[in-house]
Amino acid sequence: MKQRLITGIIAGVLFLGLCFAGGLWYHLLIFAMSLIGFYEFAKMVKISPFGGTAILGYLGVAWFVFPWNLSGIAIQFTFIQVIWTLLFLFLVVTVMSKNKTNIQQVSLLFLGTVYIGAGFAYIAESRSTPDGHGLFWTFLLFASIWASDAGAYFVGKKLGKIKLWPAISPNKTVEGALGGVVIAVLVSILFSLFSDGILPLGNAVLIGLVSAVIGQLGDLIQSAYKRVYGIKDSGSILPGHGGILDRCDSWIIVFPFVHIWGLLPY
């Protein structure tokens, strides 16, 4: 518990400090987290994280997440162009390797590249929104996700009786999940009240609801595939907390969802 607390404080201060500062260093932190996340994913699915095929995955993640604009490098490719090209290149690997790297392996790596690359890309993008309120939107989403996590834990511990999905995550309860939704919506409403009009109440309720529901699904998604591979944590870079993917499972689902579906009112 002591180790977990110390790690949480140090990591939290570093992350929130760079998030508050914004700019290149925050984006480079998100970039580093994405590469570590892909390493954890490749290792978890039993594919060499330093093999030739995995390198293609790192390059794909790098394209999504690296702060090209802040580095003064203009990138003109669209997401769909890069996703299709990555798909094509992963399939080419099966041919060039004469199926030593097979379709199952490249499918997993392609999935991991898009899942992790797009997830962290939208986390970084939230801090640099064109309306100049990136810090507000980023803190709104993080606060809603964390409120959902805390609400689900404490309400579930106090009132939880009905198991939510015991085959995937035996400790989660329906009562806890609902508690997380309520707390997340309340926190998002608070952001609206102090937003000086940039966050309408309706958007706040929707964002809080989405952050909780989609965030909890993101947690269950990772629990499901970790259970397939018989592991508890995706990594060990954060002592007492596991790996990057363990800490960011909700983030890399919520941030893309909110952006892709245009829920932020800017």
N, C-alpha and C positions, 0 to 999 in steps of 0.2 A: 504493500500500500504506500509506504514511504517513497519507494522508487517511482511508482506510478505518479504520485503527487509532484515530485521534483521534476520528472520529465514533462508532465503536463504544464507546469508553471513556466519552465524554460521555453518549451516549444510554443506555448501560447503567447508569451511575451514577444518572442522573435517574430512569430507569424503576424500577430495583430499590429506590432510596431511597423513592420514592413508594409502591411496592408494599409495602415494609416498614411504612411509616407507615399505609397504608390510609386509610379514611375518604373524605371528599368529594373531596379533591384527586386521589387515585389514580383514583377513578371519573370525574372530569372529564377526566383524562388519557386514559383509555380511550375516553371519549366523543369527545374531539377526534380521536383516532386513527381511530375509526370513520368520522367525517365525511370525513376526509382519504382514508381507504380507499375510500369511496364515490365521491369526486371522481375518484380514480385509475381506478376501475372504469369510470365513465361515459366518461371521456376515452379510455380504452383501447378501448372498444367503439364509438368514433366517434359518441358522442352528446354534445351540448353539455352540459357539467357545470353550466352556469348557466341552462339552458333551463327553461321552465315545467314540463315533465314530470319533469325531474331533481329539481326541488324537492320533488315528491311522494316521491321516493326518499329524500331527506335527512330529510324528516319521518318516514318510516317507520323509518329507521335511528335517528333521535332517540328515537322511542317505545321501541324495543327497549333502547337503551343508556343514555339519560339517567338519572342517579341520582335518580329520583323520590322514593323513600322517604327518602334522606338529605337531600333538599331540603324534606321535610315536606309533599310533595304525594302524596295517596293516588290511585293509579291502579287501577281495578277491572277493566279489560279483560283478557281472556285472550289468550294467543298466537294461538290459532286465530281469535278474533274479529278481531284486528288483521291477521293474514295474509289472511283472506278479504276484509276491507274494503279492504286495499291492492290485492288482486287486482281487486276490483270497480272501484275508482277508476282504476287503470291502464287497464282495459278501457274505462271511460267516456271516457278521454282520446282513444281512437281514434275514438269517435263525435263528440265535441265538436270535434275538430280536422279532421273529415271525412277521416280517414286520412292527413293530413299527418304525423301521428305514427302509424306503423302498428303492427300486431300484433307484428312482430319486434322493434321498438324497445322497446315497453312490456314485452315478455317478458324482454328482457335486463335492463331496469331493475328489474323485479320480482325476478328471480333475484338480482341484485346486492344489492337491499335486504335480502332474507332471508338470503342467504349472509353478508353483512358484518354486518348488524344482529344476527342471532342469535349469530354467532360472537363478536363483541366483548361482547355482553350476558352470555354465559356466562363470559367471561374476568373481567368485573367481578364477577359473582355469586360466583365461586369465592372471592373475597377476603372475602366477607361471608356465609359460610355460617352457618346458625342454631346450629351446635354450638360456635361460637367458635374453631374451628381453621382459619379461612379462609386465614391466612398459610401454614400447613403444607400445605394442599391445593394452593394456588396454586404454591408452590415445588416441590412434588412433581411437578406436571404440567409446569411449565417445565423442571425439571431432567431429567425423562424425555425430553422433546422435544429439548432441547439435547444430551443424551447420545446420543440416536439420530442427530442430525445429525453430531456429532463422530465417533461410531463409524463411521457410514457413510462419512464423508470419509476418515478415516485408514486404516480397514481396506480400503476400496476402492482407495486410493492404493497401499497396500502389496501387497495380494493380488488386487485386482480384475482379472478376465480376461473374465468373461461379462457382456455388456451386459444391463442390466435392461430398458430400454425405449428403444432408440436413436432411434426416430422422434420421441419426445417429449423425452427428456433424454439426449443421447448420452454424457455423462460418468458416469452412474450405472451401477453394476454390481451383480450379484446378490450377490457376496461382500460388497460394501460394505453393501448393504441388510440382509443377515443379521447382519453385524457390528454395525450400528446397533441391531437388535432385541436382541441379546445384551447390549450395553452399557446400553441403556435398562432392561432387566429387572434387571440388576445394581444400577443406581442406585436403582431403585424398591425393591428388596429392602433396600438400605442405609437408606432412609427408614423402612421397616417396622421394622428392628432398633432404630432410635433413636426410634421413635414412641411409646414408653410404652404400647403396646397399642392405640392408636387405629387403626392400619393393620394388619390381619391379613396374614400372609404371602401367602395366596392372592390377596387383593385386590391386593397389591403386584405380584405377578407378572402378573396380568391387566392392571393399569393400565400397567405398563411395556411389555407386549406391544402393547396398544392404542395407546399414545402413539407407539410406533415405527412400527407398520404403518399406522395411520390418519394419523399425521403425515407419513410418506413419501408416502402417497397424496395428502395435501393439497398437498404440494410438486409432485407430478406433475400434479395438477389445474390448478394455476396455470401450470405450464410448458406444458400443453396449450393453454390458451386464449390465452396470450401468443404461442405459435407461430402460432395462427390469425391473429392480428392483426399478426404480424411485428415484435414488439417484444422487447427484451431485459429491460427493467425496467418495472415498473408506474408508477414515478415517479422523482423525483430529490430528494426532501426530505431524504434521508439520504445525503450525499455519500460515494461509494464503496460504498454498500450498496443504492442504489435507492430504492424507495418503501416506504410502510407495508405494502402488501400483499406486497411481496417478502420482508419480514422476518417477517410474521405469517401466511404461507400455511398453515403447519402448525397454528398456534395456533387459528385460527378454524374448523378442522375437529375438532381433538382435544378442545378444551374442551366444545363442545356434545355431542359423541358421549359423552364420559364422564358428563356430567350427565344427558342424556336417557335413557341406558341404565342409570342408577343405579349406576355403578361405584364411586363414593365412599361408603365405609361410615359414613354419618352419618344 
